[in-house]
Amino acid sequence: MLLPPESPIYKYVMKYGFRKHPVLQRLGDKSVDHPMAIMAATPDEVSMIQFLLPLIHAKKVLEIGVFTGFTTLGMALALPSDGKVIGLDISNEFVDIGRPFWKEAGVDHKIDIRIRPALESMDQMLGNNESGTFDFIFIDADKPNYINYYEKSLQLLRKDGIIAVDNTIWGGRVTDESINDVKTTTIRKLNSIIKDDERVEFVMLTVSDGVSLVRKK
């Protein structure tokens, strides 16, 4: 994240920036305490997504990269009773942490987890004529595949639907041209692709570790 947790500004936002659902907050706390906590979205980012979903009348949501299911739960809570979050991940190891919380919050029926490589699941959905049927897609998985996820997401997304791409500032590493590992260069390249992509409108926000909101024209 761009603001460290000990920052007075971050603490202020955590206190006054959004309302906290008790079950979501407990799953968030559990995610923060996890050794792989860096993989989790921050509470302010999840709240921003929760704010957006009703504005676009979202019912069908795709999440690429589930981790503990913190964002999954937040999105499911924001959807109507007939809404659905389809979550893609390669393992139940971390996903299983979230399942009891989803059930406790009464939204487990809205969540459909598919355990296999995300690109395979996306290809399967495209093959099942689901192009243009998703209202919102959250990309927060393995960085080397970000460009592939973005392109397939555009195919799955409806007109005026939104893709949220997480980690687009990547701790500031995208600004340092001397950093050339595959994760950083892929994010840097995707940021450039989105900037010049006439198929979309977009804005990059300094929320969490940077999140780009992309609207399909």
C-alpha positions, 0 to 999 in steps of 0.5 A: 500500500502507498500509505503505511498502516502506521501513518496518521492519514491511513489511521484517520481513513480507517476510522472515518473513511467508510462504514465497517460491516462486522463480519467483513472487518473480522475477515479483514483483520484475519487477512492482515494477520496472515503471513501473505497479507500483502496479497489482500486488498485494503479495507478502503479499496474494498469499500470503494468497490462496494460503493461502485457496484450499486452505482452500475447496478452490478449483478454479475461480478468476476474476481481474478485472484481470491486469496482469503476472500476478503474482497469477495465478501465485500462485493457479495455484500454489495450485490442484490440477493440474486447477484453472483461473485465468480471467484477464480483461484488456483488453490483452496488453501487461502480461499478456505479461510474466508468460507466461514465468514461468507456463511456467517454474513449470509452471502455464501450463496452468492459466491461461486469459487472455481479452482483452476488457472484463471485464464482457463476459467475465463476461456471456458466462460468465453466458450460458454457465450458469456462474452459481454455479460459481466458488470464488474471485474476485479483483477488482483492475481499473478502479475505476469498474466495481468495483460492476458487477464485484462484482454480477456476481461474486456471480452467478458465485460458488458458495455459500461461495465468496469474493470478494477485493476489492483496494484497498478502503482506497485509500491512505486516500483513502476516509476523506477525504470531501473527496476525490470523484474517481470512483475514490474515490467508487466504492470508498467506495460499494462498501464501504458496499454490502458492509457492508449486503449481507445476501447475504454475510459479510465482513471488511476487512483492512489488507493491502496497500492494503486487501482485503475478503474477502466470503463468499457465504452 
